[in-house]
Amino acid sequence: MEIEGDSSVESVIISYSGQALQAARQRETTTEFKEEYARRAGIEGTMSEAIRVNHLRRTRYIGLKKTHLQHLMTAVAINFKRLFNWLLGVPLATTRSSRYSQLMTNPIAS
């Protein structure tokens, strides 16, 4: 950790170790990491929906039992919504691509 400062402003700069970064990148190439990340990537959409649509970030109740019940009911509501959309044939949303990737796939003819 480096500490830099001058007379008027002091700041702390934390530099990450190159060895730790390299070890983390090496870990990303393992099958164990890929399996773990696939599970996480699968739940991210569900958690996002629970937070955005059902306001799961804050609980309405006091106490763990009531809060747990709220989480269970929210999960049931999400599952029912998905079931009804599936029965009605509503297609899943497509993954948004960035403007840059859109440009690269459809380059402008010169």
MDAnalysis code that builds the backbone (N, CA, C; Angstrom):
import MDAnalysis as mda
import numpy as np

u = mda.Universe.empty(330, n_residues=110, atom_resindex=np.repeat(np.arange(110), 3), trajectory=True)
u.add_TopologyAttr("name", ["N", "CA", "C"] * 110)
u.add_TopologyAttr("resid", np.arange(1, 111))
u.add_TopologyAttr("resname", ["MET", "GLU", "ILE", "GLU", "GLY", "ASP", "SER", "SER", "VAL", "GLU", "SER", "VAL", "ILE", "ILE", "SER", "TYR", "SER", "GLY", "GLN", "ALA", "LEU", "GLN", "ALA", "ALA", "ARG", "GLN", "ARG", "GLU", "THR", "THR", "THR", "GLU", "PHE", "LYS", "GLU", "GLU", "TYR", "ALA", "ARG", "ARG", "ALA", "GLY", "ILE", "GLU", "GLY", "THR", "MET", "SER", "GLU", "ALA", "ILE", "ARG", "VAL", "ASN", "HIS", "LEU", "ARG", "ARG", "THR", "ARG", "TYR", "ILE", "GLY", "LEU", "LYS", "LYS", "THR", "HIS", "LEU", "GLN", "HIS", "LEU", "MET", "THR", "ALA", "VAL", "ALA", "ILE", "ASN", "PHE", "LYS", "ARG", "LEU", "PHE", "ASN", "TRP", "LEU", "LEU", "GLY", "VAL", "PRO", "LEU", "ALA", "THR", "THR", "ARG", "SER", "SER", "ARG", "TYR", "SER", "GLN", "LEU", "MET", "THR", "ASN", "PRO", "ILE", "ALA", "SER"])
u.atoms.positions = np.array([
    [0.845, -1.175, 0.000],
    [0.000, 0.000, 0.000],
    [0.888, 1.235, 0.000],
    [0.579, 2.131, -0.891],
    [1.346, 3.370, -0.979],
    [0.524, 4.510, -0.397],
    [1.180, 5.416, 0.280],
    [0.501, 6.604, 0.794],
    [1.173, 7.813, 0.175],
    [0.374, 8.580, -0.547],
    [0.883, 9.791, -1.180],
    [0.209, 10.984, -0.541],
    [0.884, 12.105, -0.527],
    [0.246, 13.289, 0.014],
    [1.060, 14.532, -0.250],
    [0.378, 15.646, -0.294],
    [1.071, 16.922, -0.346],
    [0.476, 17.804, 0.739],
    [0.874, 19.025, 0.786],
    [0.483, 19.887, 1.905],
    [-1.017, 20.147, 1.970],
    [-1.708, 20.202, 0.831],
    [-3.120, 20.577, 0.865],
    [-4.057, 19.371, 0.880],
    [-3.727, 18.345, 0.135],
    [-4.627, 17.205, 0.009],
    [-3.826, 15.931, 0.242],
    [-4.382, 15.052, 1.038],
    [-3.753, 13.760, 1.235],
    [-4.659, 12.695, 0.647],
    [-4.067, 11.736, -0.014],
    [-4.843, 10.657, -0.591],
    [-4.120, 9.349, -0.347],
    [-4.881, 8.294, -0.324],
    [-4.329, 6.961, -0.142],
    [-4.581, 6.197, -1.425],
    [-3.534, 5.647, -1.987],
    [-3.652, 4.856, -3.201],
    [-3.322, 3.417, -2.832],
    [-4.262, 2.539, -3.073],
    [-4.042, 1.128, -2.791],
    [-3.748, 0.452, -4.122],
    [-2.559, -0.082, -4.259],
    [-2.213, -0.774, -5.498],
    [-2.344, -2.276, -5.258],
    [-2.999, -2.939, -6.183],
    [-3.210, -4.365, -6.056],
    [-1.957, -5.105, -6.495],
    [-1.689, -6.161, -5.814],
    [-0.519, -6.963, -6.120],
    [-0.711, -7.658, -7.460],
    [0.309, -7.607, -8.265],
    [0.254, -8.281, -9.557],
    [0.107, -9.777, -9.407],
    [0.691, -10.338, -8.349],
    [0.595, -11.775, -8.123],
    [-0.838, -12.179, -7.804],
    [-1.522, -11.402, -6.989],
    [-2.909, -11.716, -6.635],
    [-3.807, -11.617, -7.859],
    [-3.576, -10.611, -8.682],
    [-4.366, -10.442, -9.900],
    [-4.128, -11.602, -10.855],
    [-2.878, -12.010, -10.979],
    [-2.547, -13.128, -11.856],
    [-3.165, -14.428, -11.333],
    [-3.155, -14.614, -10.018],
    [-3.760, -15.808, -9.420],
    [-5.271, -15.825, -9.656],
    [-5.907, -14.665, -9.545],
    [-7.353, -14.583, -9.789],
    [-7.673, -14.889, -11.244],
    [-6.870, -14.376, -12.154],
    [-7.091, -14.657, -13.580],
    [-6.847, -16.125, -13.896],
    [-5.874, -16.717, -13.234],
    [-5.598, -18.141, -13.425],
    [-6.779, -18.968, -12.922],
    [-7.361, -18.557, -11.796],
    [-8.515, -19.262, -11.228],
    [-9.712, -19.198, -12.173],
    [-9.850, -18.104, -12.917],
    [-10.974, -17.951, -13.839],
    [-10.947, -18.976, -14.960],
    [-9.799, -19.573, -15.233],
    [-9.700, -20.540, -16.326],
    [-10.057, -21.954, -15.888],
    [-10.243, -22.194, -14.597],
    [-10.550, -23.540, -14.114],
    [-12.011, -23.885, -14.371],
    [-12.283, -25.177, -14.505],
    [-13.667, -25.616, -14.733],
    [-14.524, -25.379, -13.491],
    [-13.908, -25.498, -12.316],
    [-14.648, -25.249, -11.072],
    [-15.191, -23.822, -11.036],
    [-14.366, -22.859, -11.420],
    [-14.797, -21.461, -11.446],
    [-15.913, -21.269, -12.469],
    [-15.756, -21.874, -13.645],
    [-16.767, -21.712, -14.701],
    [-18.108, -22.291, -14.279],
    [-18.091, -23.429, -13.581],
    [-19.344, -24.012, -13.088],
    [-19.985, -23.115, -12.032],
    [-19.154, -22.614, -11.131],
    [-19.657, -21.725, -10.082],
    [-20.212, -20.438, -10.686],
    [-19.516, -19.890, -11.670],
    [-19.959, -18.650, -12.296],
    [-21.227, -18.873, -13.111],
    [-21.375, -20.047, -13.718],
    [-22.593, -20.343, -14.478],
    [-23.807, -20.343, -13.559],
    [-23.641, -20.900, -12.355],
    [-24.749, -20.872, -11.386],
    [-25.080, -19.440, -11.004],
    [-24.040, -18.653, -10.772],
    [-24.258, -17.257, -10.386],
    [-24.932, -16.489, -11.520],
    [-24.467, -16.693, -12.744],
    [-25.049, -15.988, -13.882],
    [-26.515, -16.366, -14.053],
    [-26.869, -17.606, -13.722],
    [-28.250, -18.039, -13.839],
    [-29.166, -17.371, -12.829],
    [-28.660, -17.064, -11.659],
    [-29.500, -16.480, -10.605],
    [-29.569, -14.965, -10.694],
    [-28.627, -14.337, -11.404],
    [-28.574, -12.870, -11.455],
    [-29.875, -12.263, -11.985],
    [-30.446, -12.851, -13.022],
    [-31.689, -12.333, -13.586],
    [-32.846, -12.436, -12.607],
    [-32.901, -13.551, -11.892],
    [-33.957, -13.749, -10.906],
    [-33.840, -12.743, -9.769],
    [-32.623, -12.552, -9.276],
    [-32.416, -11.584, -8.195],
    [-32.745, -10.171, -8.666],
    [-32.358, -9.848, -9.890],
    [-32.645, -8.523, -10.429],
    [-34.148, -8.292, -10.514],
    [-34.873, -9.300, -10.988],
    [-36.330, -9.174, -11.082],
    [-36.956, -9.033, -9.699],
    [-36.472, -9.813, -8.746],
    [-37.019, -9.740, -7.392],
    [-36.797, -8.362, -6.786],
    [-35.658, -7.776, -7.065],
    [-35.338, -6.462, -6.500],
    [-36.095, -5.356, -7.223],
    [-36.086, -5.378, -8.570],
    [-36.704, -4.294, -9.335],
    [-38.226, -4.339, -9.280],
    [-38.798, -5.498, -9.569],
    [-40.250, -5.605, -9.704],
    [-40.934, -5.766, -8.349],
    [-40.355, -6.566, -7.484],
    [-41.016, -6.904, -6.223],
    [-40.429, -6.192, -5.012],
    [-39.501, -5.292, -5.230],
    [-38.925, -4.467, -4.158],
    [-38.391, -5.319, -3.004],
    [-37.609, -6.319, -3.342],
    [-37.113, -7.241, -2.328],
    [-35.932, -6.683, -1.549],
    [-35.421, -5.544, -1.954],
    [-34.261, -4.971, -1.263],
    [-34.591, -4.636, 0.196],
    [-35.814, -4.184, 0.443],
    [-36.225, -3.849, 1.815],
    [-37.433, -4.684, 2.200],
    [-37.436, -5.112, 3.422],
    [-38.546, -5.934, 3.888],
    [-39.661, -5.054, 4.451],
    [-40.867, -5.563, 4.386],
    [-42.011, -4.830, 4.937],
    [-42.213, -5.160, 6.409],
    [-41.585, -6.234, 6.846],
    [-41.909, -6.774, 8.159],
    [-40.717, -6.717, 9.107],
    [-41.015, -6.852, 10.391],
    [-39.985, -6.941, 11.415],
    [-39.914, -8.398, 11.861],
    [-38.723, -8.943, 11.886],
    [-38.543, -10.324, 12.325],
    [-38.152, -11.230, 11.175],
    [-37.319, -12.207, 11.492],
    [-36.815, -13.110, 10.461],
    [-37.891, -14.004, 9.870],
    [-38.824, -14.466, 10.681],
    [-39.852, -15.377, 10.177],
    [-40.736, -14.687, 9.138],
    [-41.164, -13.481, 9.432],
    [-42.015, -12.750, 8.490],
    [-41.233, -12.345, 7.245],
    [-39.978, -11.964, 7.427],
    [-39.143, -11.607, 6.281],
    [-38.919, -12.820, 5.393],
    [-38.669, -13.971, 6.007],
    [-38.491, -15.207, 5.246],
    [-39.762, -15.544, 4.467],
    [-40.907, -15.373, 5.106],
    [-42.181, -15.617, 4.432],
    [-42.347, -14.677, 3.237],
    [-41.955, -13.412, 3.393],
    [-42.038, -12.466, 2.279],
    [-41.159, -12.932, 1.118],
    [-39.959, -13.409, 1.423],
    [-39.063, -13.884, 0.367],
    [-39.644, -15.103, -0.340],
    [-40.234, -16.012, 0.429],
    [-40.852, -17.193, -0.180],
    [-42.019, -16.802, -1.081],
    [-42.862, -15.894, -0.610],
    [-44.014, -15.467, -1.409],
    [-43.571, -14.721, -2.665],
    [-42.500, -13.968, -2.558],
    [-41.959, -13.278, -3.733],
    [-41.468, -14.295, -4.751],
    [-40.781, -15.341, -4.287],
    [-40.297, -16.387, -5.192],
    [-41.462, -17.102, -5.868],
    [-42.524, -17.368, -5.119],
    [-43.712, -18.007, -5.690],
    [-44.337, -17.098, -6.745],
    [-44.422, -15.808, -6.457],
    [-45.000, -14.858, -7.416],
    [-44.178, -14.812, -8.703],
    [-42.859, -14.804, -8.583],
    [-41.996, -14.792, -9.773],
    [-42.207, -16.067, -10.584],
    [-42.288, -17.216, -9.895],
    [-42.496, -18.481, -10.599],
    [-43.849, -18.520, -11.300],
    [-44.916, -18.024, -10.642],
    [-46.229, -17.980, -11.289],
    [-46.209, -17.064, -12.509],
    [-45.571, -15.925, -12.374],
    [-45.480, -14.994, -13.502],
    [-44.775, -15.653, -14.680],
    [-43.680, -16.344, -14.406],
    [-42.942, -17.026, -15.476],
    [-43.760, -18.162, -16.076],
    [-44.495, -18.885, -15.229],
    [-45.340, -19.974, -15.717],
    [-46.426, -19.440, -16.645],
    [-47.112, -18.379, -16.236],
    [-48.175, -17.818, -17.065],
    [-47.622, -17.263, -18.373],
    [-46.483, -16.607, -18.323],
    [-45.876, -16.104, -19.554],
    [-45.499, -17.248, -20.487],
    [-45.023, -18.360, -19.910],
    [-44.673, -19.519, -20.718],
    [-45.921, -20.139, -21.343],
    [-47.007, -20.261, -20.548],
    [-48.254, -20.828, -21.066],
    [-48.865, -19.948, -22.152],
    [-48.716, -18.634, -22.023],
    [-49.262, -17.709, -23.017],
    [-48.343, -17.539, -24.223],
    [-47.155, -18.120, -24.157],
    [-46.225, -18.039, -25.282],
    [-45.491, -16.720, -25.392],
    [-45.383, -15.997, -24.303],
    [-44.648, -14.728, -24.315],
    [-43.160, -15.050, -24.424],
    [-42.476, -14.543, -25.452],
    [-41.055, -14.877, -25.613],
    [-40.195, -14.199, -24.544],
    [-39.075, -14.840, -24.232],
    [-38.127, -14.259, -23.288],
    [-37.463, -13.052, -23.925],
    [-37.068, -12.113, -23.115],
    [-36.390, -10.920, -23.622],
    [-35.011, -11.306, -24.141],
    [-34.590, -10.630, -25.186],
    [-33.258, -10.886, -25.723],
    [-32.226, -10.110, -24.923],
    [-31.024, -10.614, -24.915],
    [-29.940, -9.950, -24.200],
    [-29.540, -8.696, -24.952],
    [-29.435, -7.602, -24.233],
    [-29.061, -6.336, -24.846],
    [-27.597, -6.375, -25.234],
    [-27.310, -5.874, -26.420],
    [-25.913, -5.769, -26.836],
    [-25.533, -4.295, -26.896],
    [-24.280, -4.030, -26.647],
    [-23.811, -2.646, -26.600],
    [-23.808, -2.035, -27.997],
    [-23.752, -0.723, -28.055],
    [-23.713, -0.035, -29.348],
    [-22.459, -0.437, -30.119],
    [-21.355, -0.615, -29.406],
    [-20.098, -0.984, -30.055],
    [-20.211, -2.365, -30.704],
    [-20.786, -3.336, -29.992],
    [-20.911, -4.671, -30.573],
    [-21.900, -4.670, -31.734],
    [-22.931, -3.817, -31.670],
    [-23.848, -3.694, -32.799],
    [-23.127, -3.140, -34.020],
    [-22.259, -2.160, -33.779],
    [-21.482, -1.588, -34.872],
    [-20.552, -2.618, -35.489],
    [-19.948, -3.457, -34.659],
    [-19.000, -4.446, -35.162],
    [-19.701, -5.538, -35.954],
    [-20.935, -5.884, -35.589],
    [-21.647, -6.922, -36.329],
    [-22.285, -6.375, -37.598],
    [-22.622, -5.091, -37.614],
    [-23.212, -4.448, -38.791],
    [-22.401, -3.213, -39.161],
    [-21.194, -3.407, -39.721],
    [-20.376, -2.229, -40.031],
    [-21.019, -1.380, -41.121],
    [-20.775, -0.099, -41.045],
    [-21.309, 0.839, -42.025],
    [-20.509, 0.698, -43.312],
    [-21.224, 0.520, -44.409],
    [-20.544, 0.382, -45.705],
    [-20.012, 1.737, -46.142],
    [-18.770, 1.737, -46.632],
    [-18.205, 3.011, -47.075],
    [-18.174, 3.122, -48.569],
])
